[in-house]
Amino acid sequence: MDRDWARLGSALRAARDDLGLGQLHVAERIGVKRGALRNVERGEISRVTPTVREYARIVGWTDASIDAVLSGGEPTREAVPPDEPATVTVEAPEELPLRIQAALAGGGPVLDTAVINLPGEDGEDSEAQMVIVVKGRAGDATPEQIRKALLQWEKAEAQIRRSGKE
């Protein structure tokens, strides 16, 4: 049976768009260049790689979804049991400043995280890193509000990463 790589790429791109995630944001989360993600989305691949698997995970697909789409089927999204919240609780280490502990302990879901190497001398990465935890506000956010918050974070993250390369 033929495996439809272009169909897989198109389905991943559509899932990414549905979540309001930018291509650069997903590439950075996976740890690949944007061009590698572009190749996946164009179907210019010939095997399932760790990049493809991580992309599918980021857009919420089950493990079997990749093979299903390659064979002409539809992806299946990971389901959160209805009695369990779809949020993550972050335990704040005691060595963090109190205001950071309070912010992490406060209500609201964790939307994303990033670890960014701080720039050092001569454009090289320093030995220090910035850790960012993006949280939604407390309360019940709608999917549209979460999508907008993620888009705002995506823009802010791109600015932060660019400023570190100047």
C-alpha positions in Angstrom: 0.0 0.0 0.0 1.3 3.5 -0.9 1.9 5.9 1.9 0.7 9.4 1.2 3.4 11.7 2.6 1.8 14.8 1.1 -1.5 14.0 2.8 0.3 13.5 6.1 2.0 16.9 5.8 -1.2 18.6 4.8 -3.0 17.1 7.8 -0.3 18.1 10.2 -0.3 21.6 8.8 -4.1 21.8 9.1 -3.9 20.6 12.8 -1.2 23.2 13.5 -3.3 25.9 12.0 -6.4 24.8 13.9 -4.5 25.2 17.1 -3.3 28.7 16.0 0.4 27.6 16.2 3.0 29.1 13.9 5.4 27.0 11.9 8.4 28.6 13.6 6.9 28.0 17.1 6.4 24.3 16.4 9.9 23.9 14.8 11.5 25.5 17.9 9.5 23.3 20.2 10.7 20.2 18.3 14.2 21.6 18.1 14.5 21.6 14.3 14.9 24.4 11.7 11.8 25.8 10.1 12.9 24.3 6.8 12.7 20.8 8.2 9.1 21.4 9.3 8.3 22.9 5.9 9.6 19.7 4.3 7.3 17.6 6.5 4.3 19.8 5.7 5.0 19.6 1.9 5.3 15.8 2.1 8.9 15.9 1.1 9.8 13.0 3.4 9.9 9.3 2.9 9.8 7.9 6.5 8.4 8.6 9.9 11.1 10.4 11.9 11.3 11.6 15.5 10.5 15.0 14.1 7.3 13.7 12.5 6.3 11.9 15.7 6.9 15.0 17.9 5.0 17.2 15.5 2.0 14.8 15.8 2.3 14.8 19.6 2.3 18.7 19.6 -0.9 18.9 17.6 -2.5 16.4 19.9 -2.6 13.2 17.7 -2.5 9.7 19.1 0.5 7.5 18.3 -1.5 5.6 15.7 -2.6 8.7 13.8 0.5 9.0 11.6 0.0 5.6 10.1 -3.7 6.2 9.8 -3.3 9.4 7.8 -0.5 7.8 5.6 -3.0 5.0 4.8 -5.8 7.4 3.9 -7.6 7.5 7.3 -8.1 10.3 9.7 -6.0 11.3 12.7 -7.3 10.7 16.2 -6.8 13.4 18.8 -5.7 12.5 22.3 -8.7 12.6 24.6 -8.6 14.0 28.1 -11.0 12.1 30.4 -14.0 14.3 31.1 -13.5 14.1 34.8 -9.9 15.2 34.7 -8.9 18.8 34.1 -6.8 19.5 31.0 -4.4 21.6 33.0 -1.0 20.9 34.4 0.0 21.8 37.9 3.5 23.1 38.4 5.2 22.5 41.7 7.4 25.5 42.4 10.8 24.6 43.9 11.3 26.4 47.3 14.6 28.0 46.1 12.6 30.2 43.6 11.7 33.7 44.7 8.3 33.9 46.5 6.6 35.9 43.7 7.5 33.2 41.2 6.3 30.5 43.5 3.0 32.4 43.9 2.6 32.8 40.2 3.2 29.2 39.5 0.9 28.0 42.3 -1.9 30.4 41.2 -4.8 29.2 39.1 -4.8 28.9 35.4 -3.4 26.2 33.1 0.2 26.0 31.9 0.0 26.8 28.2 3.6 26.3 27.2 7.2 26.4 28.4 10.5 27.4 26.8 14.1 27.1 27.8 16.2 29.7 26.0 20.0 29.8 26.1 21.1 33.3 27.1 23.6 35.0 24.8 27.2 35.1 25.9 30.2 36.9 24.6 31.0 36.9 20.8 27.6 35.5 19.9 28.2 32.2 21.7 25.6 30.8 24.1 26.4 31.5 27.7 26.2 28.9 30.5 23.0 30.4 31.6 19.4 29.7 30.5 16.1 31.5 30.8 13.2 29.3 31.8 9.7 30.6 30.8 6.4 29.1 31.9 3.4 30.6 30.1 0.2 30.3 32.2 -3.3 31.2 31.5 -5.3 33.3 33.9 -7.4 31.6 36.6 -10.9 30.7 35.6 -12.4 28.8 32.7 -10.9 30.0 29.5 -12.6 29.2 26.3 -10.7 27.5 23.5 -10.7 30.8 21.6 -9.2 32.6 24.5 -6.5 30.0 24.9 -5.8 30.1 21.2 -5.4 33.9 21.4 -3.1 33.6 24.4 -0.9 31.1 22.6 -0.7 33.4 19.6 0.4 36.2 21.8 3.0 34.0 23.4 4.3 32.8 20.0 4.9 36.4 19.0 6.6 37.2 22.3 8.8 34.1 22.2 9.9 35.0 18.7 10.9 38.5 19.9 12.8 37.1 22.9 14.7 34.6 20.7 15.5 37.3 18.1 16.8 39.7 20.8 19.2 37.1 22.1 20.8 36.8 18.6 21.5 40.5 18.1 
